[in-house]
Amino acid sequence: MMELRERYRQDSHFRALVDQMHAYIRAGDFTPSEVRLASMLATIQYESMNLRPLMAQAREIESAAMLKHSLDAGVIEAAHTLQSEIDRIRKVLEGKNDE
């Protein structure tokens, strides 16, 4: 609660918003519950209008994650292949040393 009061004192835009909401309640135009609900509705409307860009960003993140996963799988497979080749060459070299 103290953070809100501090923000109210320091942020003129926030203070103006709070003062306007308080004025509506004081004038009897809206109840505190109605102001709270209006605030929630405004937030919901804003988020729904901005949902499309967020969904596009989520798809990009998902694509990047899938690409990273496939790259990781490719790197792991390449490491296994390299280790197999090293093992094969070591066996060949060990066989030549035995002769």
Residue frames as a rotation matrix with the C-alpha (Angstrom) as fourth column:
MET 1
0.565 0.825 0.000 0.00
0.825 -0.565 0.000 0.00
0.000 0.000 -1.000 0.00
MET 2
0.359 -0.513 -0.779 2.87
0.219 -0.765 0.605 2.35
-0.907 -0.388 -0.162 0.78
GLU 3
-0.664 -0.628 0.407 4.22
0.509 0.020 0.861 1.88
-0.548 0.778 0.306 -2.76
LEU 4
-0.041 0.745 0.666 0.90
0.961 -0.154 0.231 3.06
0.274 0.649 -0.709 -4.18
ARG 5
0.804 0.332 -0.493 0.87
0.506 -0.817 0.276 6.14
-0.311 -0.472 -0.825 -1.99
GLU 6
-0.087 -0.921 -0.380 4.44
0.206 -0.390 0.898 6.89
-0.975 0.000 0.223 -2.96
ARG 7
-0.649 -0.096 0.754 3.58
0.748 0.101 0.656 6.51
-0.139 0.990 0.007 -6.64
TYR 8
0.440 0.884 0.159 0.55
0.887 -0.455 0.074 8.76
0.137 0.108 -0.985 -6.13
ARG 9
0.640 -0.252 -0.726 2.85
0.245 -0.829 0.503 11.44
-0.728 -0.500 -0.469 -4.68
GLN 10
-0.264 -0.945 -0.194 5.54
0.016 -0.205 0.979 11.11
-0.964 0.255 0.070 -7.33
ASP 11
-0.826 -0.015 0.563 3.69
0.533 0.299 0.791 10.27
-0.180 0.954 -0.239 -10.59
SER 12
-0.719 0.539 -0.440 1.45
-0.420 -0.840 -0.343 13.09
-0.554 -0.062 0.830 -11.80
HIS 13
-0.537 0.535 -0.652 -0.31
-0.645 0.238 0.727 10.94
0.544 0.811 0.217 -14.43
PHE 14
-0.590 0.283 -0.756 -1.12
0.492 0.869 -0.060 8.25
0.640 -0.407 -0.652 -11.89
ARG 15
-0.825 0.262 -0.501 -2.30
0.350 -0.459 -0.816 10.91
-0.444 -0.849 0.287 -9.44
ALA 16
-0.687 0.585 -0.431 -4.59
-0.713 -0.657 0.245 12.43
-0.140 0.476 0.868 -12.08
LEU 17
-0.478 0.501 -0.721 -6.13
-0.208 0.733 0.648 9.03
0.853 0.460 -0.246 -12.82
VAL 18
-0.628 0.206 -0.751 -6.70
0.732 0.485 -0.479 8.30
0.265 -0.850 -0.455 -9.12
ASP 19
-0.851 0.292 -0.436 -8.11
0.004 -0.827 -0.561 11.79
-0.525 -0.480 0.703 -8.52
GLN 20
-0.620 0.645 -0.447 -10.53
-0.723 -0.247 0.645 11.43
0.305 0.723 0.619 -11.44
MET 21
-0.411 0.449 -0.793 -11.75
0.238 0.893 0.383 8.06
0.880 -0.032 -0.474 -10.19
HIS 22
-0.734 0.091 -0.673 -12.10
0.671 -0.062 -0.739 9.49
-0.109 -0.994 -0.015 -6.69
ALA 23
-0.859 0.420 -0.293 -14.10
-0.421 -0.905 -0.063 12.44
-0.291 0.069 0.954 -8.06
TYR 24
-0.462 0.710 -0.531 -16.56
-0.411 0.359 0.838 10.07
0.786 0.605 0.126 -9.76
ILE 25
-0.394 0.283 -0.874 -17.07
0.698 0.712 -0.084 8.20
0.598 -0.643 -0.478 -6.49
ARG 26
-0.830 -0.004 -0.558 -17.35
0.447 -0.603 -0.661 11.39
-0.334 -0.798 0.502 -4.43
ALA 27
-0.804 0.536 -0.258 -19.88
-0.595 -0.727 0.344 12.92
-0.003 0.429 0.903 -6.84
GLY 28
-0.218 0.743 0.633 -22.02
-0.355 0.544 -0.761 9.83
-0.909 -0.390 0.145 -6.53
ASP 29
0.126 0.220 -0.967 -21.73
-0.991 -0.011 -0.132 9.08
-0.040 0.975 0.217 -10.25
PHE 30
0.229 -0.132 -0.964 -20.26
-0.280 0.940 -0.195 5.63
0.932 0.315 0.179 -9.55
THR 31
0.948 0.023 0.317 -19.80
-0.309 0.307 0.900 3.39
-0.077 -0.952 0.298 -6.53
PRO 32
0.034 -0.988 0.148 -16.31
-0.863 0.046 0.504 2.15
-0.505 -0.145 -0.851 -5.61
SER 33
-0.081 -0.010 0.997 -17.29
0.150 0.988 0.023 -1.28
-0.985 0.152 -0.079 -6.94
GLU 34
0.850 0.441 0.288 -18.38
0.354 -0.075 -0.932 0.20
-0.389 0.895 -0.219 -10.27
VAL 35
0.654 -0.696 -0.297 -15.10
-0.750 -0.646 -0.141 2.09
-0.093 0.315 -0.944 -10.59
ARG 36
-0.219 -0.720 0.658 -13.21
-0.555 0.647 0.523 -1.13
-0.803 -0.250 -0.542 -9.81
LEU 37
0.222 0.397 0.890 -15.26
0.456 0.765 -0.455 -3.03
-0.862 0.507 -0.011 -12.43
ALA 38
0.979 0.125 -0.160 -14.79
-0.060 -0.574 -0.817 -0.25
-0.194 0.810 -0.554 -15.00
SER 39
0.238 -0.968 -0.078 -11.04
-0.901 -0.250 0.354 -0.41
-0.362 -0.014 -0.932 -14.40
MET 40
-0.282 -0.290 0.914 -11.08
-0.095 0.957 0.274 -4.18
-0.955 -0.010 -0.298 -14.91
LEU 41
0.619 0.592 0.517 -13.16
0.472 0.245 -0.847 -3.85
-0.628 0.768 -0.128 -18.09
ALA 42
0.824 -0.377 -0.423 -10.79
-0.543 -0.739 -0.400 -1.23
-0.162 0.559 -0.813 -19.50
THR 43
-0.180 -0.933 0.311 -7.89
-0.769 0.331 0.548 -3.59
-0.614 -0.141 -0.777 -18.84
ILE 44
-0.075 0.245 0.967 -9.69
0.293 0.932 -0.213 -6.52
-0.953 0.268 -0.142 -20.48
GLN 45
0.896 0.442 0.042 -10.58
0.189 -0.294 -0.937 -4.43
-0.402 0.847 -0.347 -23.53
TYR 46
0.490 -0.793 -0.362 -7.00
-0.838 -0.543 0.056 -3.21
-0.241 0.276 -0.930 -23.87
GLU 47
-0.376 -0.678 0.632 -5.59
-0.495 0.723 0.482 -6.72
-0.783 -0.132 -0.607 -23.58
SER 48
0.229 0.515 0.826 -8.07
0.453 0.695 -0.559 -8.16
-0.862 0.502 -0.074 -26.08
MET 49
0.956 0.072 -0.284 -7.20
-0.188 -0.594 -0.782 -5.43
-0.225 0.801 -0.554 -28.59
ASN 50
0.227 -0.962 -0.152 -3.52
-0.974 -0.223 -0.047 -6.24
0.011 0.159 -0.987 -28.15
LEU 51
0.433 0.005 0.901 -3.95
-0.341 0.927 0.158 -10.00
-0.834 -0.376 0.403 -28.10
ARG 52
0.995 -0.009 0.099 -3.13
0.095 0.386 -0.918 -10.46
-0.030 0.923 0.385 -31.79
PRO 53
0.423 -0.905 0.041 0.42
-0.620 -0.321 -0.716 -9.05
0.661 0.277 -0.697 -31.52
LEU 54
-0.011 -0.407 0.914 0.97
-0.940 0.315 0.129 -11.11
-0.340 -0.858 -0.386 -28.37
MET 55
0.699 0.314 0.642 -0.18
-0.129 0.939 -0.319 -14.28
-0.703 0.140 0.697 -30.13
ALA 56
0.896 -0.431 -0.108 2.14
-0.103 0.034 -0.994 -13.53
0.432 0.902 -0.014 -33.06
GLN 57
0.096 -0.890 0.445 5.00
-0.910 -0.259 -0.322 -13.05
0.402 -0.374 -0.835 -30.61
ALA 58
0.226 0.052 0.973 4.11
-0.676 0.728 0.118 -16.33
-0.702 -0.684 0.200 -28.88
ARG 59
0.965 0.140 0.221 4.19
0.061 0.701 -0.710 -18.13
-0.254 0.699 0.669 -32.25
GLU 60
0.578 -0.816 -0.020 7.63
-0.442 -0.292 -0.848 -16.64
0.686 0.499 -0.529 -33.00
ILE 61
-0.048 -0.577 0.816 8.92
-0.996 0.089 0.004 -17.78
-0.075 -0.812 -0.579 -29.61
GLU 62
0.548 0.324 0.771 7.48
-0.337 0.929 -0.151 -21.25
-0.766 -0.177 0.618 -30.18
SER 63
0.975 -0.211 -0.063 9.12
0.003 0.295 -0.956 -21.43
0.220 0.932 0.288 -33.63
ALA 64
0.239 -0.938 0.251 12.45
-0.759 -0.342 -0.554 -20.33
0.605 -0.058 -0.794 -32.18
ALA 65
0.061 -0.165 0.984 12.17
-0.859 0.494 0.136 -22.95
-0.508 -0.854 -0.112 -29.44
MET 66
0.850 0.287 0.443 11.41
-0.042 0.873 -0.486 -25.65
-0.526 0.394 0.754 -32.00
LEU 67
0.772 -0.627 -0.103 14.37
-0.219 -0.110 -0.969 -24.53
0.596 0.771 -0.223 -34.11
LYS 68
0.012 -0.776 0.630 16.64
-0.975 -0.147 -0.163 -24.56
0.220 -0.613 -0.759 -31.05
HIS 69
0.370 0.191 0.909 15.41
-0.552 0.832 0.050 -28.05
-0.747 -0.521 0.413 -30.17
SER 70
0.982 0.010 0.190 16.09
0.142 0.630 -0.763 -29.35
-0.127 0.776 0.618 -33.67
LEU 71
0.483 -0.871 0.093 19.51
-0.509 -0.365 -0.780 -27.67
0.713 0.329 -0.619 -33.70
ASP 72
0.041 -0.431 0.902 20.29
-0.973 0.189 0.135 -29.17
-0.228 -0.883 -0.411 -30.30
ALA 73
0.688 0.271 0.673 19.23
-0.177 0.962 -0.206 -32.58
-0.704 0.022 0.710 -31.59
GLY 74
0.932 -0.362 -0.030 21.43
0.016 0.124 -0.992 -32.08
0.363 0.924 0.122 -34.66
VAL 75
0.195 -0.894 0.403 24.41
-0.837 -0.366 -0.406 -31.09
0.511 -0.259 -0.820 -32.55
ILE 76
0.183 -0.070 0.981 23.92
-0.763 0.619 0.187 -34.11
-0.620 -0.782 0.060 -30.28
GLU 77
0.909 0.184 0.373 23.65
0.074 0.811 -0.581 -36.41
-0.410 0.556 0.723 -33.28
ALA 78
0.710 -0.704 -0.020 26.79
-0.265 -0.241 -0.934 -34.87
0.652 0.668 -0.357 -34.82
ALA 79
0.066 -0.688 0.723 28.67
-0.995 -0.098 -0.003 -35.35
0.073 -0.719 -0.691 -31.53
HIS 80
0.468 0.166 0.868 27.64
-0.374 0.927 0.024 -39.02
-0.801 -0.336 0.496 -31.42
THR 81
0.988 -0.110 0.105 28.71
0.140 0.392 -0.909 -39.48
0.059 0.913 0.403 -35.03
LEU 82
0.433 -0.878 0.205 32.03
-0.634 -0.458 -0.623 -37.80
0.641 0.140 -0.755 -34.32
GLN 83
0.083 -0.373 0.924 32.60
-0.914 0.341 0.220 -39.98
-0.397 -0.863 -0.312 -31.24
SER 84
0.777 0.243 0.581 31.79
-0.038 0.939 -0.343 -43.09
-0.628 0.245 0.739 -33.30
GLU 85
0.872 -0.490 0.002 34.32
-0.021 -0.043 -0.999 -42.02
0.489 0.871 -0.048 -35.93
ILE 86
0.173 -0.824 0.539 36.95
-0.925 -0.324 -0.199 -41.35
0.339 -0.464 -0.819 -33.27
ASP 87
0.296 0.007 0.955 36.30
-0.612 0.769 0.184 -44.79
-0.733 -0.639 0.232 -31.76
ARG 88
0.955 0.099 0.280 36.54
0.144 0.672 -0.726 -46.42
-0.260 0.734 0.628 -35.21
ILE 89
0.629 -0.775 0.069 39.80
-0.335 -0.349 -0.875 -44.63
0.702 0.527 -0.479 -36.05
ARG 90
0.133 -0.566 0.814 41.23
-0.987 -0.002 0.160 -45.49
-0.089 -0.825 -0.559 -32.61
LYS 91
0.599 0.147 0.787 40.46
-0.229 0.973 -0.008 -49.18
-0.767 -0.175 0.617 -33.22
VAL 92
0.957 -0.275 0.090 42.10
0.159 0.237 -0.958 -49.03
0.243 0.932 0.271 -36.64
LEU 93
0.368 -0.863 0.346 45.18
-0.661 -0.504 -0.556 -47.36
0.654 -0.024 -0.756 -35.19
GLU 94
0.207 -0.246 0.947 45.35
-0.867 0.402 0.294 -49.80
-0.453 -0.882 -0.130 -32.29
GLY 95
0.873 0.157 0.461 45.15
0.048 0.914 -0.403 -52.65
-0.485 0.374 0.791 -34.78
LYS 96
0.759 -0.649 0.058 48.11
-0.042 -0.138 -0.990 -51.26
0.650 0.748 -0.132 -36.74
ASN 97
0.172 -0.715 0.678 50.14
-0.936 -0.333 -0.115 -50.86
0.308 -0.614 -0.726 -33.54
ASP 98
0.555 0.097 0.826 49.58
-0.519 0.816 0.253 -54.54
-0.650 -0.569 0.503 -32.68
GLU 99
0.996 -0.090 0.004 51.16
0.057 0.596 -0.801 -55.69
0.070 0.798 0.599 -35.97
